[in-house]
């Protein structure tokens, strides 16, 4: 959480340490460091006067040359550890070959130090088996065994010494294989444990980022305050409900004095004031709630700011849902007797002996039956939310077909309805049935209310793009008196109407259907008089203006 909403909160998976095909860990560094120590021992045995007294050099030139070259190789390996990690298996294999060769040449130059050099070779073979696959570890164990045994065969000592050296070489070979097997098992378990820890760490990092995003995007404001009333963290909703304070203002008493007073009252009396309050000018009222971060710790307190406007909207949605279900059941009960009344009135109107006054009464009955039927249909639509089945529509062709169908189904009289299309294709993703109901409702309203006194209505249905790369829209435009701004702010609310016979559900249902198709419906005033209801639709995935 951050008090500055400009801080990016994009969820990025935690980076996994690169493992590649071989071990990319600090073990390689310690392996190379041991190799430097091993080379230093060879240097000491080859060049030290004291060592020469204890361990005579049979081949001084070979021993000293081997020690120097091996030390240079060990230092190069240590310096290039980071480069080696990119090709770990190959680098370790080359290093082990150099270790075995250096050990073999050192034993040849210093035969009396054979046991010590062979013992140091156990560490090299074990480290290789720890970092390499099993077959590679066994290969280098066999290579070291052959090197020690080969020197024993070619040494040509006395028979008794040869038998003893052969036994020692065989024991060293057994030690090489045993150490390689044990270190491979240990390395395998170590790698599995490390991989499991990496996966758990990755999951925890992703979970932490998801939690942070959820808290930041919560509509409820969340603040973390310490015992000195200093704000440590807040999400975006809290930042907005506090009046968007600067990032350097962290004192709660300065940012929101009333909230600080209520926090002090809660801390001293453990009672919460449930009345709503606006914490800054121009922001919605909130109801603060307080809770301790830990059960026995009063130093840090979490403050939740519940936006009362959100609560009101949720209550309104629940009320509408309940009202819709209740009204639907009542509408079903009304529809049957209403159909009987209308049918009887139509039969009565066909009577030739009916006086003119009675015919007028029958006409009134039919008109009001039709109006009641429209009300029932709106109520049933309020309770029945059909799922959207979007299709890719050519809005140019759709608008032309719609206007033709509307003219065939309705007698326009002196009113006019025409379609305006574009020379280029205008495609959108929408449910054609929902779009038909929405535009039909808008056109009916435009023909009914969008006219100047004593003049015919002129209504246009336009299909176009907002701009060259903008989303597709359908606009229903009339040249009537327009809608006052105060009324326009409420026309999409349920049950709001300015007509004595209206239900206030037509535009509300139209907006709900648009939202079900990921579209928006808005009122746009027309310059020079008139009204425009604009439906902004979603373009297909491959169309200009489609979201990435």
Buried (B, 14 or more C-beta within 10 A) or exposed (E): BBBEBEEEBEEEEBEEEEBEEBBBBEBBBEBBBBBBEBBBBBBEBBBEEEBBEEBEBEBBEBBBBBBBBBBEBBBEBBEEBEEBBEBBBEBBBBBBEBBBBBBBBBBBBBBEBBBBBBEBBBBBBBBBBBBBBBEBBBBBBBBBBBBBBEBBEEBEEEEEEBEEBBEBBBEBBEBBBEBBBEBBEEBEEBBEEBEEEBEEEBEEBBEEBEEBBEBBEBEBBBBBBBEEBEBEBBBBBBBBBBBBBEEEEBBBBEBBEBBBBBBEBBEEEEEBEEEBBBBBEEBBBBBBBBEEEEEEEEEEBBBBBBBBEBEEEEEEEEEBEEBBEEBBEEBEEBBEEBEEBBEEBEEBBEEEEBEEEEEEBBEEBBEBBEEBBBBBBBBBBBBEEEEBEBEEBBBBBBBBBBBEEBEEEBEEEEBBBEBBBBEEEBBBBBBBEBBBBBBBBBBBBBBBBBBBEEEBBBBBBBBBBEEEEEBBBBBBBBBBBBBEEEEBEEBBEBEBBEEEEBBBBBBBBBBBBBEBBBBBBBBEBBEEEBBBBBBBBBBBEEBBBBEE
